[in-house]
Amino acid sequence: MMDIADTGSGKTHRDENFPVASILLAPRHRAPVMAFYDFVRTADDISDHPTLSGAEKITLLDRLEAALMGRGPEEAVAARLREICQERNLDRQHACDLLIAFRRDVTKLRYDDWDDLIDYCRYSAMPVGRFVLDVHGEDRARTWPANDALCAALQIINHLQDCGKDYQMLNRVYLTRDTLEKHDAHIDMLGAKVAAPALRATIAELNHKTKKLLETAQPFADLICDTRLAMEVGAIHSLAEKLIARLNVADPLSEKVHENKIGFAAIAAKGALGALCRRLLRPKRPALGSAR
């Protein structure tokens, strides 16, 4: 069987649709975030590998988890994340949750309804933000609900813009069965060069639900104590809003949904500065013991 180290796709954090450990984050927090990213990138490459069988993928993902938990042969990316989690007292369960999603990518290729899709996001997306929040020492009760909404939205945006590629290359369909049926769309429409009207209607409905998730996540940046992380979240939220707007008018089978690098940077900067300005302008909380 192929070694884990040989499954890499060559993708890095610079190839992702949203910022990963950008310069906005404090330097002391970038190492754990990048260790987490590298672990997740490895797992993602395993689940997407073009020549491995399903059984081989599951075996490698299990091996990766065993190495993370210190129960099996060492794997470099797992050892690095395990050591950082031990040093910083961080929960490795976030990474284990993501492995549940990657196993699901191997064994579950269709989703019935919105709840089914959100359950997938519970493992495939929400743990990423939760880990980053834990790295920054943020309050879980205060930040996790908004985090979960934003992370789910980011995941579904990726599903919608890559719906053709996911189907054609991996036979995965994240457009839910009930929404496809509602609009008389068929899965094989994803193999076309241009989306049929029924498929466009399906994407539009799921995109509208994703917009609602973004609205739920709107206060997220303002709930975060760490200013630099709040700016990063503001940037990500702004980029997500732009992609939602783009998906309203673009055909993801035939048109580019992503912004170019200049547009990406401009939108991210606007979101980050917006989060910073709100922070600077909001009323200061009274100190403990001050007169009322």
ChimeraX attribute file (.defattr): number of C-alpha atoms within 10 A of each C-alpha:
attribute: neighborCount
match mode: 1-to-1
recipient: residues
	/A:1	8
	/A:2	11
	/A:3	9
	/A:4	19
	/A:5	11
	/A:6	10
	/A:7	21
	/A:8	17
	/A:9	14
	/A:10	9
	/A:11	11
	/A:12	12
	/A:13	15
	/A:14	11
	/A:15	10
	/A:16	9
	/A:17	16
	/A:18	18
	/A:19	19
	/A:20	19
	/A:21	21
	/A:22	15
	/A:23	11
	/A:24	18
	/A:25	19
	/A:26	15
	/A:27	10
	/A:28	10
	/A:29	14
	/A:30	18
	/A:31	16
	/A:32	23
	/A:33	20
	/A:34	15
	/A:35	20
	/A:36	24
	/A:37	20
	/A:38	19
	/A:39	25
	/A:40	21
	/A:41	19
	/A:42	23
	/A:43	28
	/A:44	21
	/A:45	19
	/A:46	28
	/A:47	27
	/A:48	21
	/A:49	16
	/A:50	12
	/A:51	11
	/A:52	16
	/A:53	12
	/A:54	16
	/A:55	11
	/A:56	15
	/A:57	25
	/A:58	20
	/A:59	14
	/A:60	20
	/A:61	23
	/A:62	18
	/A:63	19
	/A:64	27
	/A:65	20
	/A:66	17
	/A:67	20
	/A:68	27
	/A:69	16
	/A:70	15
	/A:71	11
	/A:72	13
	/A:73	12
	/A:74	15
	/A:75	19
	/A:76	16
	/A:77	22
	/A:78	24
	/A:79	19
	/A:80	18
	/A:81	26
	/A:82	23
	/A:83	16
	/A:84	17
	/A:85	18
	/A:86	11
	/A:87	10
	/A:88	11
	/A:89	11
	/A:90	19
	/A:91	15
	/A:92	18
	/A:93	13
	/A:94	21
	/A:95	24
	/A:96	21
	/A:97	17
	/A:98	24
	/A:99	24
	/A:100	16
	/A:101	22
	/A:102	25
	/A:103	20
	/A:104	16
	/A:105	19
	/A:106	18
	/A:107	14
	/A:108	13
	/A:109	14
	/A:110	17
	/A:111	19
	/A:112	14
	/A:113	15
	/A:114	17
	/A:115	11
	/A:116	14
	/A:117	18
	/A:118	20
	/A:119	13
	/A:120	23
	/A:121	22
	/A:122	20
	/A:123	21
	/A:124	24
	/A:125	25
	/A:126	26
	/A:127	22
	/A:128	22
	/A:129	19
	/A:130	21
	/A:131	20
	/A:132	20
	/A:133	19
	/A:134	16
	/A:135	20
	/A:136	17
	/A:137	13
	/A:138	18
	/A:139	13
	/A:140	12
	/A:141	8
	/A:142	12
	/A:143	21
	/A:144	20
	/A:145	15
	/A:146	22
	/A:147	27
	/A:148	24
	/A:149	24
	/A:150	28
	/A:151	25
	/A:152	26
	/A:153	30
	/A:154	26
	/A:155	18
	/A:156	24
	/A:157	22
	/A:158	16
	/A:159	18
	/A:160	25
	/A:161	24
	/A:162	17
	/A:163	22
	/A:164	26
	/A:165	17
	/A:166	19
	/A:167	18
	/A:168	15
	/A:169	11
	/A:170	16
	/A:171	14
	/A:172	21
	/A:173	22
	/A:174	22
	/A:175	24
	/A:176	20
	/A:177	18
	/A:178	15
	/A:179	19
	/A:180	22
	/A:181	13
	/A:182	11
	/A:183	16
	/A:184	13
	/A:185	20
	/A:186	14
	/A:187	18
	/A:188	10
	/A:189	17
	/A:190	23
	/A:191	16
	/A:192	12
	/A:193	13
	/A:194	16
	/A:195	19
	/A:196	16
	/A:197	14
	/A:198	17
	/A:199	21
	/A:200	21
	/A:201	19
	/A:202	24
	/A:203	25
	/A:204	17
	/A:205	15
	/A:206	19
	/A:207	22
	/A:208	15
	/A:209	14
	/A:210	24
	/A:211	20
	/A:212	14
	/A:213	20
	/A:214	24
	/A:215	17
	/A:216	17
	/A:217	22
	/A:218	18
	/A:219	15
	/A:220	24
	/A:221	30
	/A:222	19
	/A:223	16
	/A:224	20
	/A:225	15
	/A:226	16
	/A:227	19
	/A:228	19
	/A:229	24
	/A:230	25
	/A:231	27
	/A:232	27
	/A:233	25
	/A:234	27
	/A:235	27
	/A:236	25
	/A:237	27
	/A:238	23
	/A:239	27
	/A:240	24
	/A:241	19
	/A:242	17
	/A:243	21
	/A:244	24
	/A:245	15
	/A:246	17
	/A:247	23
	/A:248	15
	/A:249	12
	/A:250	17
	/A:251	21
	/A:252	23
	/A:253	22
	/A:254	12
	/A:255	13
	/A:256	13
	/A:257	21
	/A:258	16
	/A:259	16
	/A:260	10
	/A:261	8
	/A:262	9
	/A:263	12
	/A:264	18
	/A:265	15
	/A:266	16
	/A:267	20
	/A:268	25
	/A:269	19
	/A:270	16
	/A:271	23
	/A:272	25
	/A:273	16
	/A:274	18
	/A:275	24
	/A:276	19
	/A:277	12
	/A:278	12
	/A:279	17
	/A:280	11
	/A:281	8
	/A:282	9
	/A:283	8
	/A:284	8
	/A:285	6
	/A:286	9
	/A:287	7
	/A:288	6
	/A:289	6
	/A:290	6
	/A:291	6
	/A:292	4
